[in-house]
């Protein structure tokens, strides 16, 4: 599916950003590879995104193609292993594992992103992370024009990072392995994680989730609150009063508002604590 005239403010979880020249929604790995190859052949600017829950797009027109994996939603189970397309919703996959009495993805219950995005940044919460369940990842290399398979070790998972953040390759799917567990406990853990998210996070406001990485030995939200920035705003962008680690769109925010607020947070936190925060969100230029 191809869409013209779409806007980032309609598509991304922050509800900010300008018009997208061309938005392409492949339904399979083959269609995704075809879209990338066409863009490469034409010298067209492009970016591959998932559910757009962890990005900050530009305010102006994005003069290229956004290739969104959100329609790539195939999942298969073979020999106890799940293989899910990059666009498969992470919470839905967690729910499937939960209902099958399989443990390992409870931490992801309630995370709004896709499998591809979760692998890309080694998403994690509540003591778990993608690196714990990934057995292999299939990715397409635009430079080598071939599909490659990476083992868990070859993915070079770290805190909120993987090899795919630097090698320019595009995640197509991921194979995951879970352990058999007590179905009631797994379900209870999932519900507890969801309840904790609702209690502590500003889920009622548009955001890109946790704005900053956790600094070693600290918590970003605590540093921001200690700097007196809880509730601080620039334009329509605001530091959440519920959880200072979240920048939210309090109403009518622009990407420029969010960027300016993030810059001010980093400056003031460094002045008050000596810690330089690093963004967890990804800027689309």
Backbone bond lengths (Angstrom), bond angles and torsions (degrees), N, CA, C in turn:
res aa  C-N    CA-C-N  psi(-1)  N-CA   C-N-CA  omega(-1)  CA-C   N-CA-C  phi
1 X - - - 1.459 - - 1.532 109.44 -
2 X 1.316 115.81 138.31 1.462 122.16 179.21 1.524 108.55 -121.33
3 X 1.319 115.90 136.59 1.463 120.29 -178.60 1.521 109.45 -131.64
4 X 1.319 116.25 131.49 1.467 122.01 175.82 1.527 108.97 -113.30
5 X 1.334 115.30 147.41 1.455 119.56 177.40 1.517 114.48 82.87
6 X 1.339 117.00 5.97 1.463 119.47 176.36 1.525 108.99 -72.03
7 X 1.310 116.83 162.23 1.461 120.90 177.52 1.521 109.94 -126.78
8 X 1.324 114.81 151.99 1.453 119.33 175.43 1.525 111.02 -63.01
9 X 1.328 116.19 -33.22 1.463 119.63 -178.37 1.531 111.34 -63.57
10 X 1.334 117.37 -23.60 1.462 121.47 175.68 1.521 111.44 -84.30
11 X 1.325 115.85 -30.49 1.465 120.63 -169.32 1.519 115.26 -97.75
12 X 1.343 117.68 -35.14 1.468 118.98 -172.13 1.520 111.72 -93.90
13 X 1.319 116.64 155.18 1.466 121.40 -174.41 1.529 113.19 -68.12
14 X 1.341 118.26 -20.92 1.462 121.94 177.94 1.531 111.74 -75.87
15 X 1.336 116.29 -18.60 1.472 123.22 -176.95 1.525 111.47 57.55
16 X 1.332 115.57 42.37 1.460 122.02 174.54 1.525 107.84 -132.55
17 X 1.342 116.02 166.11 1.450 120.15 174.66 1.513 113.22 111.88
18 X 1.323 113.88 158.98 1.455 120.79 -175.30 1.514 114.41 -95.80
19 X 1.324 113.94 -160.88 1.464 121.73 -174.63 1.527 112.00 -72.86
20 X 1.322 115.09 147.25 1.460 122.33 176.14 1.528 107.38 -105.89
21 X 1.325 117.18 122.72 1.466 120.22 -177.36 1.532 111.16 -57.35
22 X 1.326 116.23 -43.74 1.465 120.50 -178.68 1.516 108.68 -150.36
23 X 1.326 116.05 128.48 1.463 121.10 178.79 1.530 107.61 -118.52
24 X 1.327 116.47 123.79 1.462 122.05 -177.38 1.526 109.00 -115.93
25 X 1.339 116.03 135.07 1.463 121.10 -178.00 1.529 110.05 -121.44
26 X 1.325 118.59 84.00 1.469 120.72 177.26 1.521 110.63 -65.78
27 X 1.324 115.96 150.68 1.467 120.32 -179.64 1.522 112.68 -106.90
28 X 1.310 116.55 -4.05 1.468 120.10 -179.37 1.523 109.42 -150.80
29 X 1.316 115.73 169.70 1.462 120.39 177.90 1.521 110.67 -61.96
30 X 1.332 117.18 -39.80 1.464 120.58 179.56 1.522 111.40 -62.00
31 X 1.334 116.63 -42.11 1.468 119.88 179.15 1.523 110.87 -67.67
32 X 1.321 116.98 -36.71 1.463 120.50 177.67 1.525 110.54 -64.22
33 X 1.312 116.22 -46.23 1.470 120.35 179.31 1.524 110.68 -62.16
34 X 1.325 116.56 -40.71 1.463 120.67 178.34 1.529 110.49 -60.89
35 X 1.335 117.00 -44.89 1.469 120.93 -179.46 1.526 110.97 -62.57
36 X 1.328 116.46 -42.08 1.468 120.72 179.24 1.522 110.39 -65.73
37 X 1.331 116.99 -43.97 1.466 120.75 -179.29 1.522 111.58 -64.05
38 X 1.336 117.37 -37.94 1.462 120.93 177.59 1.530 111.14 -65.06
39 X 1.336 115.65 -42.59 1.461 119.77 178.79 1.525 110.55 -64.46
40 X 1.323 116.49 -41.61 1.465 121.15 178.73 1.532 110.35 -63.88
41 X 1.321 116.27 -43.63 1.466 121.93 -177.91 1.533 111.35 -62.29
42 X 1.343 115.21 -37.90 1.467 120.35 -178.29 1.530 112.76 -87.27
43 X 1.323 116.80 -2.62 1.462 119.83 -176.07 1.512 112.10 67.68
44 X 1.331 115.93 27.14 1.467 121.83 -175.78 1.531 110.50 -84.07
45 X 1.310 115.78 137.68 1.466 120.81 173.36 1.531 107.92 -67.82
46 X 1.340 116.73 136.74 1.462 119.15 178.86 1.527 109.99 -153.65
47 X 1.330 114.98 160.88 1.456 121.50 173.73 1.523 107.19 -143.34
48 X 1.328 116.15 140.40 1.462 121.33 177.99 1.529 107.89 -101.60
49 X 1.337 115.77 123.91 1.460 121.42 -177.87 1.520 110.17 -128.67
50 X 1.331 115.84 162.96 1.448 121.31 177.60 1.517 110.57 -98.92
51 X 1.335 116.03 -117.01 1.465 119.94 -179.94 1.524 112.79 -87.12
52 X 1.326 116.23 5.22 1.474 122.80 175.90 1.533 112.47 58.63
53 X 1.329 116.02 42.03 1.461 120.46 -179.26 1.528 112.75 -100.34
54 X 1.319 117.88 -3.49 1.465 119.70 -176.23 1.526 111.28 -134.44
55 X 1.340 116.51 33.06 1.463 120.06 -175.10 1.522 111.58 -125.41
56 X 1.343 114.28 157.79 1.467 121.59 169.07 1.520 106.95 -124.63
57 X 1.334 117.32 104.49 1.457 121.39 -176.96 1.522 111.83 -84.35
58 X 1.340 117.97 171.06 1.467 120.70 177.97 1.529 111.38 -77.64
59 X 1.338 115.89 158.53 1.463 120.70 177.00 1.532 112.01 -75.70
60 X 1.330 115.65 -36.24 1.458 119.26 -177.80 1.515 112.53 -79.78
61 X 1.323 115.87 -172.56 1.461 120.82 179.68 1.527 109.54 -69.10
62 X 1.325 116.32 130.01 1.464 120.81 172.37 1.527 105.88 -83.70
63 X 1.331 115.76 107.54 1.466 120.45 -170.91 1.517 112.28 -87.00
64 X 1.303 114.97 55.18 1.460 120.83 178.09 1.521 109.01 -161.00
65 X 1.319 115.67 -161.77 1.457 121.02 -179.10 1.522 110.40 -106.26
66 X 1.311 115.84 134.49 1.459 121.48 168.76 1.521 106.41 -100.24
67 X 1.311 115.73 119.16 1.468 121.39 177.72 1.525 106.42 -102.39
68 X 1.325 116.29 106.85 1.466 121.69 -173.73 1.522 110.80 -102.78
69 X 1.326 116.29 129.79 1.470 120.66 -175.95 1.521 113.20 -86.70
70 X 1.320 118.64 7.00 1.468 122.07 -171.33 1.530 114.52 -61.20
71 X 1.346 117.52 -17.69 1.467 120.05 177.19 1.531 112.40 -95.01
72 X 1.319 117.07 -1.63 1.471 121.46 177.20 1.526 107.81 -88.61
73 X 1.330 116.41 92.46 1.467 120.39 -168.59 1.521 113.45 -127.60
74 X 1.314 117.30 30.91 1.456 119.91 178.42 1.525 110.43 -82.60
75 X 1.325 116.18 141.61 1.468 120.80 173.78 1.528 108.12 -140.60
76 X 1.312 117.02 135.32 1.468 121.97 178.77 1.521 109.13 -128.44
77 X 1.330 115.30 152.83 1.465 121.42 178.07 1.516 108.18 -125.11
78 X 1.331 115.94 125.67 1.464 120.78 -179.90 1.523 108.88 -148.03
79 X 1.328 114.79 128.50 1.468 121.32 -179.35 1.528 112.20 53.18
80 X 1.334 115.17 38.44 1.458 119.77 176.83 1.514 114.97 78.89
81 X 1.327 117.48 3.66 1.463 120.74 -179.80 1.527 110.39 -111.91
82 X 1.328 116.04 139.90 1.464 122.47 177.99 1.522 108.94 -98.18
83 X 1.323 116.34 133.86 1.465 120.95 170.22 1.518 107.40 -118.80
84 X 1.333 115.69 117.68 1.465 120.91 -175.21 1.516 110.52 -120.11
85 X 1.331 115.65 138.95 1.464 121.04 174.80 1.527 110.35 -61.64
86 X 1.327 114.96 158.12 1.462 121.23 -178.35 1.524 112.70 -57.74
87 X 1.327 117.57 -32.76 1.459 120.57 -176.22 1.513 114.85 -88.23
88 X 1.326 117.70 -0.06 1.462 119.51 -177.09 1.530 109.64 -66.97
89 X 1.344 118.43 131.35 1.467 121.00 -177.73 1.528 111.56 -63.28
90 X 1.323 115.82 131.22 1.464 120.81 -174.98 1.524 111.90 -65.05
91 X 1.324 117.75 -42.83 1.466 120.19 179.77 1.526 111.08 -63.77
92 X 1.329 116.95 -37.62 1.467 120.26 178.67 1.525 110.23 -64.78
93 X 1.320 117.07 -39.97 1.465 120.43 178.29 1.529 110.30 -65.89
94 X 1.329 116.01 -40.18 1.459 120.54 176.66 1.526 110.82 -60.90
95 X 1.323 116.27 -38.37 1.461 121.12 179.58 1.529 111.14 -68.04
96 X 1.332 116.96 -38.72 1.468 120.83 178.00 1.523 110.19 -62.90
97 X 1.340 115.82 -44.81 1.468 120.22 178.40 1.533 110.14 -63.09
98 X 1.323 116.34 -42.72 1.476 121.74 179.00 1.518 111.11 -57.94
99 X 1.325 116.01 -47.97 1.466 120.80 -177.07 1.526 112.32 -67.68
100 X 1.340 116.03 -21.88 1.465 120.45 178.21 1.535 111.68 -92.32
101 X 1.329 116.66 1.24 1.454 120.02 -179.22 1.515 113.18 71.88
102 X 1.346 115.93 29.85 1.460 121.13 -179.16 1.525 109.84 -106.90
103 X 1.317 116.41 132.09 1.461 122.02 -175.05 1.524 111.72 -104.15
104 X 1.334 115.28 148.60 1.455 120.89 176.93 1.504 113.51 139.26
105 X 1.337 116.10 -22.31 1.460 119.81 -176.20 1.532 111.91 -117.68
106 X 1.323 116.59 16.76 1.463 119.56 179.42 1.524 111.73 -60.32
107 X 1.328 116.92 -35.16 1.469 121.18 -178.60 1.522 112.56 -60.20
108 X 1.334 116.48 -25.79 1.467 121.53 -174.08 1.521 113.20 -88.41
109 X 1.306 117.72 -4.46 1.461 121.01 -177.58 1.530 109.57 -67.56
110 X 1.311 115.47 110.58 1.462 121.04 -177.79 1.515 113.68 108.15
111 X 1.342 117.86 -11.92 1.465 119.85 175.30 1.527 108.58 -73.53
112 X 1.338 118.74 125.63 1.462 121.18 -170.68 1.531 115.89 -81.16
113 X 1.302 118.90 -3.88 1.463 121.16 -174.05 1.520 113.77 -81.58
114 X 1.333 114.44 -173.21 1.452 122.37 -179.68 1.529 110.36 -105.15
115 X 1.321 115.89 168.43 1.464 121.20 179.70 1.526 110.97 -59.49
116 X 1.338 116.76 -44.62 1.462 120.08 -178.50 1.513 112.67 -60.87
117 X 1.332 115.98 -46.24 1.458 120.56 178.81 1.512 111.61 -64.39
118 X 1.339 116.11 -37.73 1.462 120.61 -179.84 1.520 111.33 -66.36
119 X 1.334 116.34 -38.88 1.467 120.33 177.05 1.530 109.65 -67.60
120 X 1.317 115.88 -45.73 1.467 122.03 -177.33 1.525 111.41 -52.72
121 X 1.346 116.38 -43.72 1.463 119.83 -176.15 1.529 112.61 -107.43
122 X 1.334 116.66 10.50 1.465 120.56 -177.15 1.526 109.97 46.58
123 X 1.312 114.38 59.39 1.463 121.02 -177.92 1.523 110.46 -57.04
124 X 1.318 114.99 144.67 1.451 119.19 179.83 1.508 111.85 -158.57
125 X 1.319 115.37 162.63 1.468 122.30 177.69 1.519 107.74 -174.18
126 X 1.330 115.59 156.86 1.461 121.75 173.15 1.535 113.60 48.64
127 X 1.326 115.69 41.69 1.460 120.77 174.19 1.512 116.10 85.01
128 X 1.349 117.60 1.81 1.460 120.50 178.96 1.506 111.65 -124.03
129 X 1.327 117.20 162.85 1.460 121.92 177.26 1.523 109.09 -155.78
130 X 1.335 115.83 163.99 1.460 120.34 -177.35 1.528 112.03 -60.22
131 X 1.319 116.63 -34.49 1.465 120.98 -179.42 1.524 111.91 -57.14
132 X 1.337 117.55 -23.90 1.464 121.49 -178.31 1.528 112.44 -73.66
133 X 1.327 117.77 -22.91 1.469 120.02 -173.66 1.528 114.14 -118.24
134 X 1.321 117.89 -15.21 1.464 120.85 -177.69 1.529 110.97 -72.29
135 X 1.331 115.96 130.96 1.465 120.21 172.59 1.527 110.91 -104.75
136 X 1.344 116.63 -34.59 1.463 119.86 175.44 1.516 110.64 -160.55
137 X 1.326 115.86 159.24 1.466 122.32 179.92 1.520 108.88 -133.23
138 X 1.335 116.75 132.66 1.458 121.89 174.38 1.519 108.45 -97.44
139 X 1.331 116.89 129.55 1.463 121.14 -178.06 1.523 109.94 -138.72
140 X 1.319 114.79 150.22 1.468 120.52 179.08 1.518 109.60 -102.74
141 X 1.330 116.04 131.61 1.458 121.84 177.20 1.527 109.67 -100.12
142 X 1.335 117.86 110.73 1.471 119.67 178.52 1.529 112.77 -63.78
143 X 1.317 117.94 -29.96 1.469 120.44 -178.71 1.522 111.57 -76.50
144 X 1.344 116.49 -40.24 1.465 120.08 179.60 1.524 112.60 -89.91
145 X 1.352 115.33 -11.62 1.467 122.39 179.74 1.535 111.55 55.45
146 X 1.313 115.58 47.63 1.459 119.23 177.26 1.524 110.75 -153.22
147 X 1.330 114.93 158.74 1.455 121.76 176.64 1.525 108.58 -88.55
148 X 1.320 115.90 132.90 1.454 121.18 -179.06 1.528 109.57 -121.43
149 X 1.308 116.23 150.97 1.455 121.23 177.94 1.522 109.61 -114.52
150 X 1.320 115.74 129.39 1.459 122.25 -178.83 1.520 110.13 -112.40
151 X 1.310 116.94 133.03 1.457 120.75 172.26 1.520 108.26 -74.81
152 X 1.310 116.77 169.91 1.462 120.75 178.23 1.524 110.66 -55.19
153 X 1.313 117.03 -46.26 1.474 121.51 -178.82 1.528 111.22 -63.47
154 X 1.321 116.05 -39.90 1.467 120.26 -178.63 1.527 112.44 -69.24
155 X 1.342 117.14 -18.75 1.469 120.49 177.86 1.528 111.54 -71.54
156 X 1.314 116.77 -16.16 1.476 122.01 178.57 1.528 112.06 50.67
157 X 1.312 114.23 53.33 1.462 119.14 179.76 1.526 110.80 -68.17
158 X 1.331 114.69 138.79 1.453 122.15 173.50 1.506 107.73 -140.82
159 X 1.326 116.86 -167.21 1.460 119.44 179.00 1.522 109.74 -67.64
160 X 1.307 115.79 111.51 1.469 125.02 179.90 1.532 112.44 54.81
161 X 1.327 115.95 38.33 1.460 118.50 178.53 1.523 111.21 -155.89
162 X 1.333 114.10 160.90 1.459 122.22 174.70 1.522 107.60 -152.98
163 X 1.304 116.46 175.91 1.467 120.94 179.77 1.527 111.77 -62.19
164 X 1.342 116.54 -23.48 1.467 120.17 -174.78 1.528 112.79 -74.38
165 X 1.314 116.18 -12.59 1.458 119.64 175.23 1.511 112.90 -76.17
166 X 1.341 117.16 -13.45 1.465 120.10 -176.87 1.525 114.57 -126.52
167 X 1.342 117.55 -18.68 1.476 117.28 -174.21 1.526 114.36 -92.69
168 X 1.338 118.02 -3.12 1.459 121.01 176.47 1.516 115.28 73.67
169 X 1.327 117.13 8.87 1.466 119.93 -179.50 1.524 111.31 -90.55
170 X 1.318 115.98 156.40 1.460 122.10 -171.14 1.523 109.81 -109.47
171 X 1.315 116.03 121.67 1.464 121.21 -178.85 1.530 109.71 -70.24
172 X 1.324 115.70 127.99 1.458 121.57 179.18 1.527 111.77 -101.51
173 X 1.333 115.44 -42.70 1.464 120.30 -178.89 1.518 109.16 -162.04
174 X 1.321 114.94 166.97 1.457 120.10 179.34 1.525 109.42 -138.67
175 X 1.321 114.96 139.51 1.464 120.78 174.84 1.521 108.08 -101.27
176 X 1.325 115.89 133.56 1.457 121.38 -177.06 1.512 111.17 -129.48
177 X 1.314 115.68 148.19 1.457 121.91 178.64 1.518 109.18 -123.22
178 X 1.321 117.02 133.12 1.453 122.68 -179.14 1.520 110.32 -120.21
179 X 1.300 116.28 164.04 1.461 120.44 178.41 1.526 109.89 -106.59
180 X 1.334 115.37 146.32 1.455 119.65 178.22 1.523 108.68 -69.02
181 X 1.313 116.56 134.66 1.457 120.19 -178.12 1.507 112.03 -142.05
182 X 1.314 115.41 -175.51 1.455 121.34 178.53 1.529 108.74 -78.43
183 X 1.320 115.90 117.92 1.464 121.11 -173.35 1.530 112.36 -59.32
184 X 1.328 117.12 -40.60 1.459 120.45 -179.42 1.522 111.17 -65.95
185 X 1.333 116.97 -40.60 1.469 120.31 179.92 1.520 111.11 -68.08
186 X 1.330 116.15 -41.45 1.464 120.30 179.15 1.521 109.83 -60.85
187 X 1.330 115.85 -46.31 1.465 120.69 179.45 1.521 110.79 -62.70
188 X 1.334 116.55 -41.85 1.463 121.13 179.10 1.525 111.01 -62.96
189 X 1.329 116.74 -42.70 1.471 120.66 179.64 1.529 110.80 -63.78
190 X 1.327 116.09 -40.75 1.469 120.05 178.42 1.530 110.45 -61.65
191 X 1.313 116.09 -46.24 1.463 120.30 -178.32 1.529 111.31 -66.23
192 X 1.337 116.65 -36.72 1.464 120.17 177.12 1.532 110.60 -63.33
193 X 1.344 116.03 -42.58 1.469 120.08 179.30 1.519 111.27 -64.13
194 X 1.330 116.54 -40.51 1.466 120.32 178.53 1.527 110.45 -65.75
195 X 1.333 116.54 -42.06 1.463 120.49 179.79 1.523 110.87 -64.02
196 X 1.332 116.64 -39.35 1.467 120.98 179.09 1.520 110.51 -64.19
197 X 1.331 116.90 -39.80 1.467 120.53 177.89 1.526 110.57 -62.27
198 X 1.321 115.73 -46.18 1.467 119.59 -178.42 1.529 111.71 -64.64
199 X 1.337 116.09 -35.33 1.459 120.93 -177.91 1.526 112.17 -74.01
200 X 1.335 116.80 -39.19 1.462 120.54 -169.98 1.523 114.57 -102.71
201 X 1.339 117.82 -21.02 1.456 119.99 -173.04 1.529 111.56 -110.55
202 X 1.339 117.48 149.10 1.472 121.12 -178.90 1.531 111.70 -81.28
203 X 1.327 115.60 66.47 1.465 120.43 -175.32 1.525 112.85 -69.70
204 X 1.334 116.32 -12.25 1.468 120.28 -179.35 1.522 112.46 -85.84
205 X 1.322 117.82 -2.28 1.459 122.05 -179.48 1.530 110.49 -122.03
206 X 1.343 117.07 146.37 1.467 119.37 177.63 1.533 110.71 -64.24
207 X 1.321 116.25 133.99 1.463 121.46 177.39 1.516 107.96 -159.84
208 X 1.328 115.37 179.28 1.458 120.26 174.32 1.522 109.36 -112.48
209 X 1.321 115.90 31.46 1.454 120.31 -178.71 1.520 110.74 76.51
210 X 1.307 115.80 -153.75 1.459 120.96 179.19 1.529 108.94 -61.88
211 X 1.323 116.37 124.77 1.466 120.53 -172.40 1.525 112.64 -77.62
212 X 1.335 116.48 -34.38 1.466 120.52 -173.61 1.527 111.84 -121.31
213 X 1.316 114.62 152.61 1.458 120.76 171.79 1.526 108.96 -67.96
214 X 1.320 115.89 156.84 1.455 119.28 176.40 1.524 109.71 -78.08
215 X 1.344 118.79 117.41 1.466 120.22 178.54 1.530 109.96 -69.05
216 X 1.296 116.25 145.43 1.463 120.23 -179.20 1.529 110.02 -57.80
217 X 1.325 115.55 125.19 1.458 120.99 178.13 1.508 114.80 81.12
218 X 1.325 117.48 4.11 1.469 120.91 -177.48 1.529 110.01 -141.30
219 X 1.328 114.74 175.54 1.464 122.55 169.66 1.521 107.22 -123.15
220 X 1.325 116.53 130.02 1.467 120.33 -176.68 1.525 111.54 -57.55
221 X 1.339 116.98 -45.53 1.457 120.49 -177.98 1.520 112.41 -59.54
222 X 1.333 116.75 -40.97 1.470 120.84 -179.73 1.525 110.98 -66.79
223 X 1.339 117.07 -38.87 1.468 120.67 178.39 1.525 110.97 -65.96
224 X 1.318 116.14 -40.43 1.465 120.30 -179.69 1.523 110.58 -67.19
225 X 1.320 115.77 -41.52 1.475 119.50 178.67 1.523 110.46 -65.68
226 X 1.346 116.09 -40.77 1.476 120.32 179.87 1.523 111.65 -64.24
227 X 1.330 116.38 -26.45 1.466 120.81 178.08 1.524 111.81 -81.52
228 X 1.332 116.61 2.54 1.472 121.39 176.83 1.510 114.19 77.55
229 X 1.349 115.93 26.73 1.461 118.90 -173.13 1.532 114.82 -104.22
230 X 1.294 118.22 1.75 1.463 119.71 179.22 1.524 108.96 -61.95
231 X 1.321 117.27 123.29 1.457 121.66 -178.00 1.510 114.37 86.37
232 X 1.343 117.27 -6.63 1.474 120.61 179.92 1.530 109.62 -66.21
233 X 1.320 116.78 142.68 1.465 119.36 -176.72 1.521 112.77 -136.94
234 X 1.308 114.26 155.57 1.464 123.87 169.92 1.521 105.80 -129.98
235 X 1.324 116.52 113.61 1.459 118.89 -174.86 1.520 109.46 58.65
236 X 1.319 116.36 -129.82 1.469 120.78 179.90 1.510 114.25 -89.85
237 X 1.327 117.15 0.13 1.470 120.90 178.59 1.522 109.38 -92.65
238 X 1.324 116.16 138.43 1.461 119.71 -174.44 1.532 111.30 -143.06
239 X 1.330 115.37 145.55 1.461 120.49 168.94 1.524 106.14 -74.12
240 X 1.317 117.13 123.00 1.459 120.56 -175.58 1.527 111.73 -57.82
241 X 1.314 115.41 136.21 1.463 120.52 175.96 1.522 111.19 -78.12
242 X 1.324 115.90 -14.69 1.473 120.60 179.21 1.519 110.94 -86.12
243 X 1.339 116.75 -39.20 1.467 122.57 179.93 1.517 107.71 -150.09
244 X 1.340 116.04 111.98 1.465 120.30 -173.51 1.522 113.83 -67.10
245 X 1.326 117.69 -10.97 1.462 120.17 177.40 1.513 113.45 -78.64
246 X 1.344 116.49 -2.88 1.464 121.64 -178.70 1.521 110.53 -112.85
247 X 1.324 116.34 128.58 1.466 121.33 166.96 1.518 106.21 -94.74
248 X 1.321 116.55 129.94 1.462 120.92 -176.68 1.521 111.18 -119.48
249 X 1.319 114.54 159.66 1.460 121.69 169.58 1.525 105.96 -90.99
250 X 1.333 115.38 100.38 1.465 119.91 -176.41 1.528 112.06 -78.49
251 X 1.339 115.94 -7.24 1.460 120.87 179.15 1.511 111.66 140.28
252 X 1.328 116.16 114.48 1.454 121.02 177.11 1.515 115.30 73.25
253 X 1.327 118.31 18.58 1.468 120.86 -179.74 1.522 111.33 -68.68
254 X 1.323 115.52 151.17 1.454 122.46 171.25 1.522 107.98 -110.65
255 X 1.319 115.82 166.49 1.461 119.53 175.20 1.522 110.41 -61.24
256 X 1.339 115.98 -36.69 1.466 120.31 178.72 1.531 110.64 -62.44
257 X 1.342 117.24 -38.62 1.467 120.73 176.06 1.522 110.70 -60.05
258 X 1.328 115.39 -46.76 1.468 120.50 -178.31 1.525 110.31 -63.23
259 X 1.335 116.50 -45.77 1.470 120.62 179.87 1.520 111.48 -60.67
260 X 1.330 116.37 -43.66 1.459 120.74 -179.63 1.524 110.94 -65.28
261 X 1.316 116.63 -39.32 1.461 120.39 179.04 1.529 110.65 -66.10
262 X 1.320 116.39 -43.35 1.464 120.11 178.73 1.525 110.69 -60.73
263 X 1.326 116.86 -42.99 1.470 120.98 178.95 1.525 111.11 -61.49
264 X 1.339 116.16 -40.99 1.467 120.30 -179.90 1.531 111.23 -68.22
265 X 1.324 116.18 -39.69 1.475 120.36 177.19 1.524 109.98 -60.04
266 X 1.326 116.71 -48.16 1.466 120.44 -178.76 1.530 111.30 -60.63
267 X 1.334 115.69 -41.89 1.465 120.82 -179.09 1.525 110.68 -63.52
268 X 1.323 116.67 -49.68 1.468 120.08 -174.73 1.528 112.22 -71.46
269 X 1.322 116.65 -35.50 1.466 119.38 177.68 1.524 110.01 -66.48
270 X 1.320 116.47 -40.06 1.475 119.44 178.21 1.538 110.56 -64.63
271 X 1.318 115.73 -40.82 1.476 119.78 179.61 1.524 111.63 -64.33
272 X 1.322 116.65 -35.74 1.467 119.85 -175.08 1.526 113.82 -89.71
273 X 1.335 116.70 -25.21 1.473 118.54 -174.41 1.523 115.03 -127.66
274 X 1.339 116.28 -15.88 1.459 119.36 -176.03 1.516 113.11 80.44
275 X 1.331 116.82 4.94 1.471 121.70 179.72 1.526 109.17 -100.93
276 X 1.334 116.52 127.48 1.462 120.77 175.99 1.527 109.16 -95.48
277 X 1.316 115.75 112.81 1.457 120.71 -179.76 1.525 111.06 -71.83
278 X 1.329 115.79 148.79 1.461 122.38 175.43 1.515 109.08 -118.38
279 X 1.308 115.89 135.71 1.463 120.18 -179.48 1.528 111.49 -67.67
280 X 1.326 114.49 143.91 1.457 121.47 171.59 1.525 109.00 -95.87
281 X 1.320 116.79 -26.73 1.463 121.09 179.69 1.536 109.90 -72.36
282 X 1.321 115.16 157.53 1.464 121.57 -177.93 1.524 109.10 -109.73
283 X 1.332 115.55 127.93 1.467 121.46 179.21 1.525 109.59 -84.91
284 X 1.316 116.00 130.93 1.465 121.61 174.98 1.521 107.57 -101.84
285 X 1.307 116.70 122.31 1.483 120.51 -175.13 1.532 109.85 -109.24
